[in-house]
């Protein structure tokens, strides 16, 4: 999976999270996660809102449809974990 796909997958699981939340679960460097999240916002797969001074990202219906379209293997094969 690309970093953008991994970030979108993490959003699909968490629903709403910060950039650092995604860094924690994916081990992708923070600058690259931020770039991936900005690309997802540009593509309409995520939205960014400010809450308590922090940007929080939420998956959109288009993003959820994108994730649902991926063929993800059974649990235990590693393909369904962020």
C-alpha positions in Angstrom: 0.0 0.0 0.0 1.1 3.5 -0.7 1.4 6.0 2.2 -1.8 7.7 1.0 -3.6 4.4 0.9 -2.4 3.5 4.4 -3.5 6.9 5.7 -6.9 6.5 4.2 -7.2 3.0 5.6 -6.2 4.3 9.1 -8.9 7.0 8.7 -11.5 4.3 7.8 -10.7 2.4 11.0 -10.5 5.4 13.3 -13.2 7.6 11.8 -11.5 10.8 13.0 -7.9 11.3 14.0 -4.9 13.7 13.9 -1.8 13.4 11.8 0.1 12.1 14.8 -2.5 9.4 15.4 -1.9 8.1 12.0 1.9 8.3 12.5 1.5 6.1 15.6 -0.4 3.3 13.9 1.4 3.4 10.5 5.0 4.3 11.5 5.1 6.6 8.4 7.1 9.7 9.2 4.9 12.7 10.2 5.8 14.9 7.2 4.8 12.2 4.8 1.6 11.4 6.7 0.7 15.2 6.5 1.4 15.2 2.8 -0.8 12.1 2.3 -3.6 13.6 4.4 -3.5 16.8 2.3 -3.7 14.8 -0.9 -6.7 12.9 0.5 -8.4 16.2 1.3 -7.6 17.5 -2.2 -9.1 14.3 -3.7 -12.2 14.6 -1.6 -11.5 11.4 0.4 -11.0 13.2 3.7 -11.9 16.5 5.3 -9.9 18.5 7.8 -11.5 20.4 10.7 -9.9 22.4 13.5 -10.9 21.3 17.0 -9.1 22.4 20.2 -6.4 24.0 18.1 -5.5 20.7 16.3 -6.4 19.6 12.8 -8.5 16.5 12.8 -9.1 14.4 9.7 -12.3 12.5 8.9 -12.9 10.1 6.1 -15.7 11.1 3.6 -18.2 8.9 1.9 -16.0 9.0 -1.2 -13.0 7.9 0.9 -15.0 5.1 2.4 -16.2 3.9 -1.0 -12.5 3.9 -2.1 -11.5 1.7 0.8 -14.5 -0.6 0.3 -13.4 -1.1 -3.3 -10.0 -2.5 -2.3 -9.6 -6.2 -2.1 -8.4 -6.9 1.4 -7.3 -10.4 2.4 -8.4 -12.3 5.5 -7.3 -11.3 9.0 -3.8 -12.6 9.8 -2.3 -12.0 6.3 -1.3 -8.5 7.3 -3.1 -6.8 4.4 -6.0 -5.6 6.5 -3.9 -4.0 9.2 -2.6 -0.4 9.1 
